[in-house]
Amino acid sequence: MKKLFVLLAVGIFALRCAKQDESAQKKEPEITREEVARQIEEVAPDPDAPAPVAEDEPQARPSPEAIAAAPFKRPDVSGLSIGELWEKYRTSRQTAKQFEKQKAYDKAVGQYLLAAECAQQLEKPGIAAWQYNNAGKNAIDQFRKMTDYTQRMKSIESMEKGAEKIAYIKESRQKLEGNMGMLEQARTYLGDAHKADNADPEPGRKKIIESNLNFIKEITRFIEGT
């Protein structure tokens, strides 16, 4: 009986050791190629899938200076009758003068351009020359208004030489250069005035056109420091 008990005890111990060895030597199940491919597909992005659409970033609104300096679209008056052209010429010119009184020079530019195009269509280059000149002059006045040009020049003239004056001149040059778009418009309109004046010259008009062009040249020289 005692031997039987000993044999049972030895058998139970051997069985436990075998299970422990089996547990210690147990390996992870092998992953098949199909399983690997499936896992890659779950992680890797599909190259044919459409790219995510980024949300539109809020666009900064253009400054009043940028709006004012935007080139005017040339009005098309080619389809108007002679009577309609004269009527539009008169009304646009009158409106332009009202804008001038209100110092809304940028709006006056557009109306003078309309009057000039009507005059050209009516084959009145002399009249068109004055209107193109007026458009250029109002573009210059808008530039002066946006840059506070007159006050800047007075301040520079009255300041004593020194670091403060040098800094103010530098800042003024940057301000004027940032608004040169308006003067580029003026240069274009004054060039049109020149062409129209050449087709129908009038004493004194060319001198006025040249005077306005000279202002643009002076600003350019000031910005360049020459």
PyMOL CGO cylinders between C-alpha atoms (Angstrom):
from pymol import cmd
from pymol.cgo import CYLINDER

trace = [
    CYLINDER, 0.00, 0.00, 0.00, 2.83, 2.30, 0.87, 0.3, 1, 1, 1, 1, 1, 1,
    CYLINDER, 2.83, 2.30, 0.87, 4.57, 1.53, -2.46, 0.3, 1, 1, 1, 1, 1, 1,
    CYLINDER, 4.57, 1.53, -2.46, 1.36, 2.30, -4.35, 0.3, 1, 1, 1, 1, 1, 1,
    CYLINDER, 1.36, 2.30, -4.35, 1.12, 5.70, -2.69, 0.3, 1, 1, 1, 1, 1, 1,
    CYLINDER, 1.12, 5.70, -2.69, 4.72, 6.49, -3.55, 0.3, 1, 1, 1, 1, 1, 1,
    CYLINDER, 4.72, 6.49, -3.55, 4.20, 5.51, -7.18, 0.3, 1, 1, 1, 1, 1, 1,
    CYLINDER, 4.20, 5.51, -7.18, 1.12, 7.73, -7.43, 0.3, 1, 1, 1, 1, 1, 1,
    CYLINDER, 1.12, 7.73, -7.43, 3.00, 10.67, -5.94, 0.3, 1, 1, 1, 1, 1, 1,
    CYLINDER, 3.00, 10.67, -5.94, 5.87, 10.23, -8.39, 0.3, 1, 1, 1, 1, 1, 1,
    CYLINDER, 5.87, 10.23, -8.39, 3.47, 10.02, -11.31, 0.3, 1, 1, 1, 1, 1, 1,
    CYLINDER, 3.47, 10.02, -11.31, 1.64, 13.20, -10.33, 0.3, 1, 1, 1, 1, 1, 1,
    CYLINDER, 1.64, 13.20, -10.33, 4.97, 15.08, -9.93, 0.3, 1, 1, 1, 1, 1, 1,
    CYLINDER, 4.97, 15.08, -9.93, 6.18, 13.92, -13.35, 0.3, 1, 1, 1, 1, 1, 1,
    CYLINDER, 6.18, 13.92, -13.35, 2.92, 15.01, -14.98, 0.3, 1, 1, 1, 1, 1, 1,
    CYLINDER, 2.92, 15.01, -14.98, 3.21, 18.51, -13.46, 0.3, 1, 1, 1, 1, 1, 1,
    CYLINDER, 3.21, 18.51, -13.46, 6.79, 18.89, -14.66, 0.3, 1, 1, 1, 1, 1, 1,
    CYLINDER, 6.79, 18.89, -14.66, 5.77, 17.87, -18.16, 0.3, 1, 1, 1, 1, 1, 1,
    CYLINDER, 5.77, 17.87, -18.16, 3.03, 20.51, -18.26, 0.3, 1, 1, 1, 1, 1, 1,
    CYLINDER, 3.03, 20.51, -18.26, 5.43, 23.18, -17.01, 0.3, 1, 1, 1, 1, 1, 1,
    CYLINDER, 5.43, 23.18, -17.01, 7.97, 22.28, -19.71, 0.3, 1, 1, 1, 1, 1, 1,
    CYLINDER, 7.97, 22.28, -19.71, 5.24, 22.39, -22.34, 0.3, 1, 1, 1, 1, 1, 1,
    CYLINDER, 5.24, 22.39, -22.34, 4.10, 25.81, -21.08, 0.3, 1, 1, 1, 1, 1, 1,
    CYLINDER, 4.10, 25.81, -21.08, 7.66, 27.21, -21.04, 0.3, 1, 1, 1, 1, 1, 1,
    CYLINDER, 7.66, 27.21, -21.04, 8.35, 26.00, -24.59, 0.3, 1, 1, 1, 1, 1, 1,
    CYLINDER, 8.35, 26.00, -24.59, 5.01, 27.19, -26.04, 0.3, 1, 1, 1, 1, 1, 1,
    CYLINDER, 5.01, 27.19, -26.04, 5.58, 29.55, -29.02, 0.3, 1, 1, 1, 1, 1, 1,
    CYLINDER, 5.58, 29.55, -29.02, 3.42, 32.22, -30.57, 0.3, 1, 1, 1, 1, 1, 1,
    CYLINDER, 3.42, 32.22, -30.57, 1.45, 30.92, -33.53, 0.3, 1, 1, 1, 1, 1, 1,
    CYLINDER, 1.45, 30.92, -33.53, 3.09, 31.65, -36.88, 0.3, 1, 1, 1, 1, 1, 1,
    CYLINDER, 3.09, 31.65, -36.88, 1.52, 34.46, -38.95, 0.3, 1, 1, 1, 1, 1, 1,
    CYLINDER, 1.52, 34.46, -38.95, 0.76, 33.56, -42.53, 0.3, 1, 1, 1, 1, 1, 1,
    CYLINDER, 0.76, 33.56, -42.53, 1.67, 35.79, -45.50, 0.3, 1, 1, 1, 1, 1, 1,
    CYLINDER, 1.67, 35.79, -45.50, -2.02, 36.46, -46.04, 0.3, 1, 1, 1, 1, 1, 1,
    CYLINDER, -2.02, 36.46, -46.04, -2.36, 37.71, -42.48, 0.3, 1, 1, 1, 1, 1, 1,
    CYLINDER, -2.36, 37.71, -42.48, 0.68, 39.99, -42.87, 0.3, 1, 1, 1, 1, 1, 1,
    CYLINDER, 0.68, 39.99, -42.87, -0.73, 41.45, -46.09, 0.3, 1, 1, 1, 1, 1, 1,
    CYLINDER, -0.73, 41.45, -46.09, -4.08, 42.04, -44.40, 0.3, 1, 1, 1, 1, 1, 1,
    CYLINDER, -4.08, 42.04, -44.40, -2.43, 43.92, -41.51, 0.3, 1, 1, 1, 1, 1, 1,
    CYLINDER, -2.43, 43.92, -41.51, -0.41, 46.10, -43.93, 0.3, 1, 1, 1, 1, 1, 1,
    CYLINDER, -0.41, 46.10, -43.93, -3.57, 47.01, -45.81, 0.3, 1, 1, 1, 1, 1, 1,
    CYLINDER, -3.57, 47.01, -45.81, -5.17, 48.09, -42.55, 0.3, 1, 1, 1, 1, 1, 1,
    CYLINDER, -5.17, 48.09, -42.55, -2.25, 50.43, -41.75, 0.3, 1, 1, 1, 1, 1, 1,
    CYLINDER, -2.25, 50.43, -41.75, -0.92, 51.67, -45.11, 0.3, 1, 1, 1, 1, 1, 1,
    CYLINDER, -0.92, 51.67, -45.11, -2.92, 54.40, -46.90, 0.3, 1, 1, 1, 1, 1, 1,
    CYLINDER, -2.92, 54.40, -46.90, -4.49, 53.61, -50.24, 0.3, 1, 1, 1, 1, 1, 1,
    CYLINDER, -4.49, 53.61, -50.24, -2.40, 55.42, -52.93, 0.3, 1, 1, 1, 1, 1, 1,
    CYLINDER, -2.40, 55.42, -52.93, -5.49, 55.80, -55.09, 0.3, 1, 1, 1, 1, 1, 1,
    CYLINDER, -5.49, 55.80, -55.09, -7.59, 57.27, -52.33, 0.3, 1, 1, 1, 1, 1, 1,
    CYLINDER, -7.59, 57.27, -52.33, -8.35, 61.00, -52.71, 0.3, 1, 1, 1, 1, 1, 1,
    CYLINDER, -8.35, 61.00, -52.71, -6.25, 63.28, -50.55, 0.3, 1, 1, 1, 1, 1, 1,
    CYLINDER, -6.25, 63.28, -50.55, -8.07, 64.84, -47.62, 0.3, 1, 1, 1, 1, 1, 1,
    CYLINDER, -8.07, 64.84, -47.62, -9.41, 68.22, -48.47, 0.3, 1, 1, 1, 1, 1, 1,
    CYLINDER, -9.41, 68.22, -48.47, -7.97, 70.93, -46.25, 0.3, 1, 1, 1, 1, 1, 1,
    CYLINDER, -7.97, 70.93, -46.25, -10.41, 73.41, -44.87, 0.3, 1, 1, 1, 1, 1, 1,
    CYLINDER, -10.41, 73.41, -44.87, -10.22, 76.77, -46.57, 0.3, 1, 1, 1, 1, 1, 1,
    CYLINDER, -10.22, 76.77, -46.57, -8.26, 79.23, -44.53, 0.3, 1, 1, 1, 1, 1, 1,
    CYLINDER, -8.26, 79.23, -44.53, -10.01, 82.52, -43.97, 0.3, 1, 1, 1, 1, 1, 1,
    CYLINDER, -10.01, 82.52, -43.97, -8.76, 85.03, -46.53, 0.3, 1, 1, 1, 1, 1, 1,
    CYLINDER, -8.76, 85.03, -46.53, -7.68, 88.40, -45.27, 0.3, 1, 1, 1, 1, 1, 1,
    CYLINDER, -7.68, 88.40, -45.27, -9.80, 91.22, -46.63, 0.3, 1, 1, 1, 1, 1, 1,
    CYLINDER, -9.80, 91.22, -46.63, -7.90, 93.60, -48.90, 0.3, 1, 1, 1, 1, 1, 1,
    CYLINDER, -7.90, 93.60, -48.90, -7.02, 96.94, -47.39, 0.3, 1, 1, 1, 1, 1, 1,
    CYLINDER, -7.02, 96.94, -47.39, -8.80, 100.13, -48.54, 0.3, 1, 1, 1, 1, 1, 1,
    CYLINDER, -8.80, 100.13, -48.54, -5.51, 101.12, -50.20, 0.3, 1, 1, 1, 1, 1, 1,
    CYLINDER, -5.51, 101.12, -50.20, -5.39, 97.88, -52.18, 0.3, 1, 1, 1, 1, 1, 1,
    CYLINDER, -5.39, 97.88, -52.18, -9.01, 98.27, -53.23, 0.3, 1, 1, 1, 1, 1, 1,
    CYLINDER, -9.01, 98.27, -53.23, -8.44, 101.84, -54.34, 0.3, 1, 1, 1, 1, 1, 1,
    CYLINDER, -8.44, 101.84, -54.34, -5.28, 100.93, -56.27, 0.3, 1, 1, 1, 1, 1, 1,
    CYLINDER, -5.28, 100.93, -56.27, -6.92, 98.06, -58.17, 0.3, 1, 1, 1, 1, 1, 1,
    CYLINDER, -6.92, 98.06, -58.17, -6.87, 98.87, -61.90, 0.3, 1, 1, 1, 1, 1, 1,
    CYLINDER, -6.87, 98.87, -61.90, -10.14, 100.01, -63.39, 0.3, 1, 1, 1, 1, 1, 1,
    CYLINDER, -10.14, 100.01, -63.39, -11.63, 97.88, -66.12, 0.3, 1, 1, 1, 1, 1, 1,
    CYLINDER, -11.63, 97.88, -66.12, -11.92, 99.85, -69.32, 0.3, 1, 1, 1, 1, 1, 1,
    CYLINDER, -11.92, 99.85, -69.32, -15.59, 100.55, -69.98, 0.3, 1, 1, 1, 1, 1, 1,
    CYLINDER, -15.59, 100.55, -69.98, -16.91, 99.13, -73.25, 0.3, 1, 1, 1, 1, 1, 1,
    CYLINDER, -16.91, 99.13, -73.25, -19.08, 101.72, -74.99, 0.3, 1, 1, 1, 1, 1, 1,
    CYLINDER, -19.08, 101.72, -74.99, -18.73, 100.36, -78.51, 0.3, 1, 1, 1, 1, 1, 1,
    CYLINDER, -18.73, 100.36, -78.51, -22.39, 99.34, -78.77, 0.3, 1, 1, 1, 1, 1, 1,
    CYLINDER, -22.39, 99.34, -78.77, -23.87, 102.73, -77.88, 0.3, 1, 1, 1, 1, 1, 1,
    CYLINDER, -23.87, 102.73, -77.88, -25.47, 105.11, -80.34, 0.3, 1, 1, 1, 1, 1, 1,
    CYLINDER, -25.47, 105.11, -80.34, -24.12, 108.63, -80.85, 0.3, 1, 1, 1, 1, 1, 1,
    CYLINDER, -24.12, 108.63, -80.85, -26.88, 110.08, -78.71, 0.3, 1, 1, 1, 1, 1, 1,
    CYLINDER, -26.88, 110.08, -78.71, -26.24, 107.54, -75.94, 0.3, 1, 1, 1, 1, 1, 1,
    CYLINDER, -26.24, 107.54, -75.94, -22.51, 108.23, -76.07, 0.3, 1, 1, 1, 1, 1, 1,
    CYLINDER, -22.51, 108.23, -76.07, -23.01, 111.99, -75.62, 0.3, 1, 1, 1, 1, 1, 1,
    CYLINDER, -23.01, 111.99, -75.62, -25.49, 111.44, -72.79, 0.3, 1, 1, 1, 1, 1, 1,
    CYLINDER, -25.49, 111.44, -72.79, -23.16, 109.00, -70.99, 0.3, 1, 1, 1, 1, 1, 1,
    CYLINDER, -23.16, 109.00, -70.99, -20.24, 111.38, -71.53, 0.3, 1, 1, 1, 1, 1, 1,
    CYLINDER, -20.24, 111.38, -71.53, -22.11, 114.28, -69.91, 0.3, 1, 1, 1, 1, 1, 1,
    CYLINDER, -22.11, 114.28, -69.91, -23.46, 112.28, -66.97, 0.3, 1, 1, 1, 1, 1, 1,
    CYLINDER, -23.46, 112.28, -66.97, -20.17, 110.53, -66.20, 0.3, 1, 1, 1, 1, 1, 1,
    CYLINDER, -20.17, 110.53, -66.20, -18.24, 113.80, -66.34, 0.3, 1, 1, 1, 1, 1, 1,
    CYLINDER, -18.24, 113.80, -66.34, -20.75, 115.45, -64.03, 0.3, 1, 1, 1, 1, 1, 1,
    CYLINDER, -20.75, 115.45, -64.03, -20.59, 112.52, -61.62, 0.3, 1, 1, 1, 1, 1, 1,
    CYLINDER, -20.59, 112.52, -61.62, -16.79, 112.65, -61.66, 0.3, 1, 1, 1, 1, 1, 1,
    CYLINDER, -16.79, 112.65, -61.66, -16.83, 116.31, -60.63, 0.3, 1, 1, 1, 1, 1, 1,
    CYLINDER, -16.83, 116.31, -60.63, -19.14, 115.51, -57.74, 0.3, 1, 1, 1, 1, 1, 1,
    CYLINDER, -19.14, 115.51, -57.74, -16.78, 112.78, -56.55, 0.3, 1, 1, 1, 1, 1, 1,
    CYLINDER, -16.78, 112.78, -56.55, -13.90, 115.26, -56.77, 0.3, 1, 1, 1, 1, 1, 1,
    CYLINDER, -13.90, 115.26, -56.77, -15.72, 117.66, -54.48, 0.3, 1, 1, 1, 1, 1, 1,
    CYLINDER, -15.72, 117.66, -54.48, -16.23, 114.83, -52.01, 0.3, 1, 1, 1, 1, 1, 1,
    CYLINDER, -16.23, 114.83, -52.01, -12.51, 113.92, -52.31, 0.3, 1, 1, 1, 1, 1, 1,
    CYLINDER, -12.51, 113.92, -52.31, -13.55, 110.46, -53.49, 0.3, 1, 1, 1, 1, 1, 1,
    CYLINDER, -13.55, 110.46, -53.49, -10.79, 110.58, -56.07, 0.3, 1, 1, 1, 1, 1, 1,
    CYLINDER, -10.79, 110.58, -56.07, -10.70, 106.84, -56.74, 0.3, 1, 1, 1, 1, 1, 1,
    CYLINDER, -10.70, 106.84, -56.74, -14.36, 106.94, -57.79, 0.3, 1, 1, 1, 1, 1, 1,
    CYLINDER, -14.36, 106.94, -57.79, -13.79, 110.03, -59.91, 0.3, 1, 1, 1, 1, 1, 1,
    CYLINDER, -13.79, 110.03, -59.91, -11.11, 108.13, -61.85, 0.3, 1, 1, 1, 1, 1, 1,
    CYLINDER, -11.11, 108.13, -61.85, -13.62, 105.57, -63.09, 0.3, 1, 1, 1, 1, 1, 1,
    CYLINDER, -13.62, 105.57, -63.09, -16.10, 108.22, -64.20, 0.3, 1, 1, 1, 1, 1, 1,
    CYLINDER, -16.10, 108.22, -64.20, -13.47, 110.24, -66.08, 0.3, 1, 1, 1, 1, 1, 1,
    CYLINDER, -13.47, 110.24, -66.08, -12.33, 107.07, -67.83, 0.3, 1, 1, 1, 1, 1, 1,
    CYLINDER, -12.33, 107.07, -67.83, -15.90, 106.41, -68.92, 0.3, 1, 1, 1, 1, 1, 1,
    CYLINDER, -15.90, 106.41, -68.92, -16.15, 109.96, -70.26, 0.3, 1, 1, 1, 1, 1, 1,
    CYLINDER, -16.15, 109.96, -70.26, -12.84, 109.53, -72.10, 0.3, 1, 1, 1, 1, 1, 1,
    CYLINDER, -12.84, 109.53, -72.10, -13.92, 106.27, -73.74, 0.3, 1, 1, 1, 1, 1, 1,
    CYLINDER, -13.92, 106.27, -73.74, -17.17, 107.87, -74.87, 0.3, 1, 1, 1, 1, 1, 1,
    CYLINDER, -17.17, 107.87, -74.87, -15.24, 110.77, -76.40, 0.3, 1, 1, 1, 1, 1, 1,
    CYLINDER, -15.24, 110.77, -76.40, -12.91, 108.38, -78.20, 0.3, 1, 1, 1, 1, 1, 1,
    CYLINDER, -12.91, 108.38, -78.20, -15.86, 106.47, -79.60, 0.3, 1, 1, 1, 1, 1, 1,
    CYLINDER, -15.86, 106.47, -79.60, -17.30, 109.77, -80.78, 0.3, 1, 1, 1, 1, 1, 1,
    CYLINDER, -17.30, 109.77, -80.78, -13.95, 110.44, -82.51, 0.3, 1, 1, 1, 1, 1, 1,
    CYLINDER, -13.95, 110.44, -82.51, -13.28, 113.47, -80.32, 0.3, 1, 1, 1, 1, 1, 1,
    CYLINDER, -13.28, 113.47, -80.32, -9.64, 112.90, -79.29, 0.3, 1, 1, 1, 1, 1, 1,
    CYLINDER, -9.64, 112.90, -79.29, -9.25, 116.44, -77.95, 0.3, 1, 1, 1, 1, 1, 1,
    CYLINDER, -9.25, 116.44, -77.95, -12.11, 115.91, -75.48, 0.3, 1, 1, 1, 1, 1, 1,
    CYLINDER, -12.11, 115.91, -75.48, -10.81, 112.43, -74.67, 0.3, 1, 1, 1, 1, 1, 1,
    CYLINDER, -10.81, 112.43, -74.67, -7.36, 113.87, -73.91, 0.3, 1, 1, 1, 1, 1, 1,
    CYLINDER, -7.36, 113.87, -73.91, -8.77, 116.11, -71.17, 0.3, 1, 1, 1, 1, 1, 1,
    CYLINDER, -8.77, 116.11, -71.17, -10.75, 113.25, -69.63, 0.3, 1, 1, 1, 1, 1, 1,
    CYLINDER, -10.75, 113.25, -69.63, -7.77, 110.89, -69.61, 0.3, 1, 1, 1, 1, 1, 1,
    CYLINDER, -7.77, 110.89, -69.61, -5.70, 113.65, -68.02, 0.3, 1, 1, 1, 1, 1, 1,
    CYLINDER, -5.70, 113.65, -68.02, -8.40, 114.19, -65.40, 0.3, 1, 1, 1, 1, 1, 1,
    CYLINDER, -8.40, 114.19, -65.40, -8.44, 110.45, -64.66, 0.3, 1, 1, 1, 1, 1, 1,
    CYLINDER, -8.44, 110.45, -64.66, -4.66, 110.53, -64.20, 0.3, 1, 1, 1, 1, 1, 1,
    CYLINDER, -4.66, 110.53, -64.20, -4.79, 113.61, -61.99, 0.3, 1, 1, 1, 1, 1, 1,
    CYLINDER, -4.79, 113.61, -61.99, -7.42, 112.06, -59.74, 0.3, 1, 1, 1, 1, 1, 1,
    CYLINDER, -7.42, 112.06, -59.74, -5.35, 108.88, -59.45, 0.3, 1, 1, 1, 1, 1, 1,
    CYLINDER, -5.35, 108.88, -59.45, -2.48, 111.10, -58.30, 0.3, 1, 1, 1, 1, 1, 1,
    CYLINDER, -2.48, 111.10, -58.30, -4.75, 112.86, -55.80, 0.3, 1, 1, 1, 1, 1, 1,
    CYLINDER, -4.75, 112.86, -55.80, -5.89, 109.49, -54.47, 0.3, 1, 1, 1, 1, 1, 1,
    CYLINDER, -5.89, 109.49, -54.47, -2.24, 108.52, -54.01, 0.3, 1, 1, 1, 1, 1, 1,
    CYLINDER, -2.24, 108.52, -54.01, -1.57, 111.74, -52.13, 0.3, 1, 1, 1, 1, 1, 1,
    CYLINDER, -1.57, 111.74, -52.13, -4.61, 111.09, -49.95, 0.3, 1, 1, 1, 1, 1, 1,
    CYLINDER, -4.61, 111.09, -49.95, -3.68, 107.47, -49.14, 0.3, 1, 1, 1, 1, 1, 1,
    CYLINDER, -3.68, 107.47, -49.14, -0.10, 108.36, -48.25, 0.3, 1, 1, 1, 1, 1, 1,
    CYLINDER, -0.10, 108.36, -48.25, -0.75, 111.72, -46.54, 0.3, 1, 1, 1, 1, 1, 1,
    CYLINDER, -0.75, 111.72, -46.54, 1.85, 112.94, -49.00, 0.3, 1, 1, 1, 1, 1, 1,
    CYLINDER, 1.85, 112.94, -49.00, 1.59, 116.70, -48.43, 0.3, 1, 1, 1, 1, 1, 1,
    CYLINDER, 1.59, 116.70, -48.43, 1.95, 116.46, -44.66, 0.3, 1, 1, 1, 1, 1, 1,
    CYLINDER, 1.95, 116.46, -44.66, 4.82, 113.99, -44.96, 0.3, 1, 1, 1, 1, 1, 1,
    CYLINDER, 4.82, 113.99, -44.96, 6.80, 116.31, -47.21, 0.3, 1, 1, 1, 1, 1, 1,
    CYLINDER, 6.80, 116.31, -47.21, 6.17, 119.25, -44.89, 0.3, 1, 1, 1, 1, 1, 1,
    CYLINDER, 6.17, 119.25, -44.89, 7.33, 117.21, -41.90, 0.3, 1, 1, 1, 1, 1, 1,
    CYLINDER, 7.33, 117.21, -41.90, 10.49, 116.09, -43.66, 0.3, 1, 1, 1, 1, 1, 1,
    CYLINDER, 10.49, 116.09, -43.66, 11.28, 119.66, -44.67, 0.3, 1, 1, 1, 1, 1, 1,
    CYLINDER, 11.28, 119.66, -44.67, 10.81, 121.01, -41.14, 0.3, 1, 1, 1, 1, 1, 1,
    CYLINDER, 10.81, 121.01, -41.14, 12.70, 118.26, -39.28, 0.3, 1, 1, 1, 1, 1, 1,
    CYLINDER, 12.70, 118.26, -39.28, 16.28, 118.80, -38.20, 0.3, 1, 1, 1, 1, 1, 1,
    CYLINDER, 16.28, 118.80, -38.20, 18.98, 116.51, -39.50, 0.3, 1, 1, 1, 1, 1, 1,
    CYLINDER, 18.98, 116.51, -39.50, 19.50, 113.44, -37.41, 0.3, 1, 1, 1, 1, 1, 1,
    CYLINDER, 19.50, 113.44, -37.41, 18.48, 109.83, -36.79, 0.3, 1, 1, 1, 1, 1, 1,
    CYLINDER, 18.48, 109.83, -36.79, 14.83, 110.70, -36.32, 0.3, 1, 1, 1, 1, 1, 1,
    CYLINDER, 14.83, 110.70, -36.32, 14.61, 112.41, -39.70, 0.3, 1, 1, 1, 1, 1, 1,
    CYLINDER, 14.61, 112.41, -39.70, 16.46, 109.56, -41.41, 0.3, 1, 1, 1, 1, 1, 1,
    CYLINDER, 16.46, 109.56, -41.41, 14.03, 107.04, -39.91, 0.3, 1, 1, 1, 1, 1, 1,
    CYLINDER, 14.03, 107.04, -39.91, 11.00, 109.11, -40.92, 0.3, 1, 1, 1, 1, 1, 1,
    CYLINDER, 11.00, 109.11, -40.92, 12.26, 109.44, -44.51, 0.3, 1, 1, 1, 1, 1, 1,
    CYLINDER, 12.26, 109.44, -44.51, 12.77, 105.67, -44.65, 0.3, 1, 1, 1, 1, 1, 1,
    CYLINDER, 12.77, 105.67, -44.65, 9.25, 105.04, -43.34, 0.3, 1, 1, 1, 1, 1, 1,
    CYLINDER, 9.25, 105.04, -43.34, 7.82, 107.56, -45.82, 0.3, 1, 1, 1, 1, 1, 1,
    CYLINDER, 7.82, 107.56, -45.82, 9.58, 105.90, -48.74, 0.3, 1, 1, 1, 1, 1, 1,
    CYLINDER, 9.58, 105.90, -48.74, 8.10, 102.56, -47.73, 0.3, 1, 1, 1, 1, 1, 1,
    CYLINDER, 8.10, 102.56, -47.73, 4.64, 104.09, -47.46, 0.3, 1, 1, 1, 1, 1, 1,
    CYLINDER, 4.64, 104.09, -47.46, 4.85, 105.74, -50.88, 0.3, 1, 1, 1, 1, 1, 1,
    CYLINDER, 4.85, 105.74, -50.88, 6.28, 102.64, -52.52, 0.3, 1, 1, 1, 1, 1, 1,
    CYLINDER, 6.28, 102.64, -52.52, 3.47, 100.53, -51.08, 0.3, 1, 1, 1, 1, 1, 1,
    CYLINDER, 3.47, 100.53, -51.08, 0.93, 102.70, -52.90, 0.3, 1, 1, 1, 1, 1, 1,
    CYLINDER, 0.93, 102.70, -52.90, 2.72, 103.01, -56.24, 0.3, 1, 1, 1, 1, 1, 1,
    CYLINDER, 2.72, 103.01, -56.24, -0.03, 100.96, -57.87, 0.3, 1, 1, 1, 1, 1, 1,
    CYLINDER, -0.03, 100.96, -57.87, -2.18, 104.08, -57.96, 0.3, 1, 1, 1, 1, 1, 1,
    CYLINDER, -2.18, 104.08, -57.96, 0.56, 106.08, -59.65, 0.3, 1, 1, 1, 1, 1, 1,
    CYLINDER, 0.56, 106.08, -59.65, 1.07, 103.32, -62.20, 0.3, 1, 1, 1, 1, 1, 1,
    CYLINDER, 1.07, 103.32, -62.20, -2.58, 103.74, -63.09, 0.3, 1, 1, 1, 1, 1, 1,
    CYLINDER, -2.58, 103.74, -63.09, -2.08, 107.47, -63.38, 0.3, 1, 1, 1, 1, 1, 1,
    CYLINDER, -2.08, 107.47, -63.38, 0.90, 106.94, -65.67, 0.3, 1, 1, 1, 1, 1, 1,
    CYLINDER, 0.90, 106.94, -65.67, -1.23, 104.78, -67.98, 0.3, 1, 1, 1, 1, 1, 1,
    CYLINDER, -1.23, 104.78, -67.98, -4.09, 107.29, -68.18, 0.3, 1, 1, 1, 1, 1, 1,
    CYLINDER, -4.09, 107.29, -68.18, -1.69, 110.19, -68.76, 0.3, 1, 1, 1, 1, 1, 1,
    CYLINDER, -1.69, 110.19, -68.76, -0.06, 108.20, -71.53, 0.3, 1, 1, 1, 1, 1, 1,
    CYLINDER, -0.06, 108.20, -71.53, -3.49, 107.84, -73.14, 0.3, 1, 1, 1, 1, 1, 1,
    CYLINDER, -3.49, 107.84, -73.14, -3.96, 111.59, -72.74, 0.3, 1, 1, 1, 1, 1, 1,
    CYLINDER, -3.96, 111.59, -72.74, -0.66, 112.16, -74.58, 0.3, 1, 1, 1, 1, 1, 1,
    CYLINDER, -0.66, 112.16, -74.58, -1.76, 109.99, -77.50, 0.3, 1, 1, 1, 1, 1, 1,
    CYLINDER, -1.76, 109.99, -77.50, -5.14, 111.69, -77.76, 0.3, 1, 1, 1, 1, 1, 1,
    CYLINDER, -5.14, 111.69, -77.76, -3.52, 115.13, -77.54, 0.3, 1, 1, 1, 1, 1, 1,
    CYLINDER, -3.52, 115.13, -77.54, -1.16, 114.25, -80.37, 0.3, 1, 1, 1, 1, 1, 1,
    CYLINDER, -1.16, 114.25, -80.37, -4.19, 113.42, -82.52, 0.3, 1, 1, 1, 1, 1, 1,
    CYLINDER, -4.19, 113.42, -82.52, -5.79, 116.78, -81.76, 0.3, 1, 1, 1, 1, 1, 1,
    CYLINDER, -5.79, 116.78, -81.76, -3.26, 119.15, -80.15, 0.3, 1, 1, 1, 1, 1, 1,
    CYLINDER, -3.26, 119.15, -80.15, -4.41, 122.03, -77.96, 0.3, 1, 1, 1, 1, 1, 1,
    CYLINDER, -4.41, 122.03, -77.96, -2.12, 124.78, -76.64, 0.3, 1, 1, 1, 1, 1, 1,
    CYLINDER, -2.12, 124.78, -76.64, -1.31, 124.31, -72.95, 0.3, 1, 1, 1, 1, 1, 1,
    CYLINDER, -1.31, 124.31, -72.95, -2.81, 120.83, -72.58, 0.3, 1, 1, 1, 1, 1, 1,
    CYLINDER, -2.81, 120.83, -72.58, 0.41, 118.95, -73.23, 0.3, 1, 1, 1, 1, 1, 1,
    CYLINDER, 0.41, 118.95, -73.23, 2.15, 121.04, -70.56, 0.3, 1, 1, 1, 1, 1, 1,
    CYLINDER, 2.15, 121.04, -70.56, -0.50, 120.05, -68.00, 0.3, 1, 1, 1, 1, 1, 1,
    CYLINDER, -0.50, 120.05, -68.00, -0.17, 116.38, -68.91, 0.3, 1, 1, 1, 1, 1, 1,
    CYLINDER, -0.17, 116.38, -68.91, 3.61, 116.61, -68.60, 0.3, 1, 1, 1, 1, 1, 1,
    CYLINDER, 3.61, 116.61, -68.60, 3.31, 118.30, -65.22, 0.3, 1, 1, 1, 1, 1, 1,
    CYLINDER, 3.31, 118.30, -65.22, 1.29, 115.37, -63.89, 0.3, 1, 1, 1, 1, 1, 1,
    CYLINDER, 1.29, 115.37, -63.89, 3.78, 112.89, -65.31, 0.3, 1, 1, 1, 1, 1, 1,
    CYLINDER, 3.78, 112.89, -65.31, 6.63, 114.81, -63.69, 0.3, 1, 1, 1, 1, 1, 1,
    CYLINDER, 6.63, 114.81, -63.69, 5.02, 114.35, -60.28, 0.3, 1, 1, 1, 1, 1, 1,
    CYLINDER, 5.02, 114.35, -60.28, 5.20, 110.57, -60.77, 0.3, 1, 1, 1, 1, 1, 1,
    CYLINDER, 5.20, 110.57, -60.77, 8.87, 110.88, -61.74, 0.3, 1, 1, 1, 1, 1, 1,
    CYLINDER, 8.87, 110.88, -61.74, 9.58, 112.92, -58.60, 0.3, 1, 1, 1, 1, 1, 1,
    CYLINDER, 9.58, 112.92, -58.60, 7.95, 110.28, -56.39, 0.3, 1, 1, 1, 1, 1, 1,
    CYLINDER, 7.95, 110.28, -56.39, 9.97, 107.55, -58.07, 0.3, 1, 1, 1, 1, 1, 1,
    CYLINDER, 9.97, 107.55, -58.07, 13.21, 109.46, -57.47, 0.3, 1, 1, 1, 1, 1, 1,
    CYLINDER, 13.21, 109.46, -57.47, 12.29, 110.05, -53.82, 0.3, 1, 1, 1, 1, 1, 1,
    CYLINDER, 12.29, 110.05, -53.82, 11.59, 106.36, -53.26, 0.3, 1, 1, 1, 1, 1, 1,
    CYLINDER, 11.59, 106.36, -53.26, 14.86, 105.36, -54.92, 0.3, 1, 1, 1, 1, 1, 1,
    CYLINDER, 14.86, 105.36, -54.92, 16.74, 108.01, -52.98, 0.3, 1, 1, 1, 1, 1, 1,
    CYLINDER, 16.74, 108.01, -52.98, 18.13, 109.69, -56.06, 0.3, 1, 1, 1, 1, 1, 1,
]
cmd.load_cgo(trace, "trace")
